[in-house]
Amino acid sequence: MTTDYTQPQQYTPPQPGQPGQKKSSGCLKFVLIGCSVLAVLGVALCAVLVFFFFGAIKKSDVYKEALQKVQNDPRVVAALGTPIEDTFWVAGKLSVDNGKGTADFTFAVKGSKDKAAVHAIAAYDGRTWEFSTLDVTPGHSPPINVLTP
């Protein structure tokens, strides 16, 4: 059979019983949409957990006290500049049970001159948090132990 490409071609639909193009069932589309929805929900769940976790530590008394000590240390102020503010990022653990507690966390602060990481370790005796470590490590200066004058 020869085809003359100089003449316009006319479409002839396949007749019943003749092989033709198969139509897509649409299953692939629904699978892709379902996977996309699951991926978005997974990311949203992770974001909620991160915000909840970060919020729990940042609202604690030990975090607020550590941040206040860092903000009021003249060596930290000289290294970072003012104002010294905390950032979103915080990592670590905090546990209080039966009037006793421990905290070991790291968070970031920034000033007008530099940024720094703060590492805090503290124990709770039922009344107050007692820090055993409160170190500030600026990006461009040596570490500062806030607990020593």
N, C-alpha and C positions, 0 to 999 in steps of 0.2 A: 504494500500500500504506500502510495506516495502522497505527500501533503504539499499543497500549494500554499506557500506562506505569503504570497502576494494578494491573496483573496482573504477577506475577513472570515474568521472562523466563527462558527455558531456552536453554542453549548448545547449538548444533548444530555439530559439527565440519564443516569443509569436506569435501566429497566429492572423490574423485579426479577430476581434470579440471576442477574448479571453482577459480576464483581464490581464494586465501586468504592468510593472513599468511605471509611468508617467514621462515624461521628464520635467525638469525645464524650464520655459519660459525665464529665464534670467532677469526678471524684478527686482528681489531682488538685483542682481549684479549692475544694473544700479541705483537703489535707493541708495545703499550703496556708490557707486562712487559719485553720485550727492551730497549726504550729506557730504561726505568727502571734496569735492571741496568747498562747501559752508562754511564748518567749517574753512578751510584753508584761504579762502577769508575774512571771518569775523575776524580772528586773524590778518591777514595782514592789514586790514582796521584799526583795533584798534592800531596796532603798528605805522602806519603812523600818526594817530591822536595824539598819545602820543609824537612821535618825533616832530611833528609840534608844539604842545602846549609847550613842554619843550624848543624847539628851540626859540619860540617867546619870552618867558620870559628871557631866557639866553642871547638873543641878545639885550635886552633893556638896556637903559642907567642906569636905577635905579638898575638893577641887577648888572651891571658892577661896579657901584659906591659902592654898598653894599659889594661886594666881595673885592674890593680894600681897603675899610675901615677895613674889617676883617683881610686882609692879612697884613696891616700896624700897627695893634694894638699890642704893645709889650706884653700885658697880654695874648692875644690869641696866639701869637708866642711862649710864654713861656709854655703855656698849651698844645699846639698841636705839636710844633716843626716845622721845616722848611723843605721843602717849603710847604706852605698851598695852596692846590688846591681844586677847586670845583669838585664835582662828578656829575654823570648823573642826579641824582634825584632832582627834584624841583616841588613844588606844591603851588598853591595859585591862586591869581587873580591879573590882571593888566588891568587898563582901562584908556584911555586917550581920551577925547572928548572935542572939542571946546577950546583947549588950557589949560584945567584943567585935572587933573588925580589923581588916587589913586592906590596904590599898597599894597598888603598884601600877602606875600609869605614866604615860608620856603624852604631852600635848605641845602644840606649837604656839608661839607668841611672835608678834611683830611690833617693831617700833618704827620711827621715822628714818633710822639709819640702817637697820639690819633686822634679820629674822633669827629666831633661836628655837631650839628644842628644849623642853623642860621635862626632866625625869623626877618623879616624886615617889617615895616609898614611905608609908606611914602606918601606924597601928592605933587602934581606937580602944581605950580602956573603959568605955562606958560614959565618960564625961568629955574628954577632949581627944583630938587627933595629935599624936606625937610623931613628928617627921624624923626619920633616920637618914633619909636622902632627899635633897632638893637641889638638883643641879641644873644650871642653865648653860646650854652649849650654843653660843652664837655662831653664825656662819663664818665670820671673819675675825674672831677673837678666841682666846683660850677659854675653857669651861670655867664657870663661876659657881662655887658652892655657896648657896644663899644662907645656909645654916651657920657658916663661920663668918665672924665680923671682918 
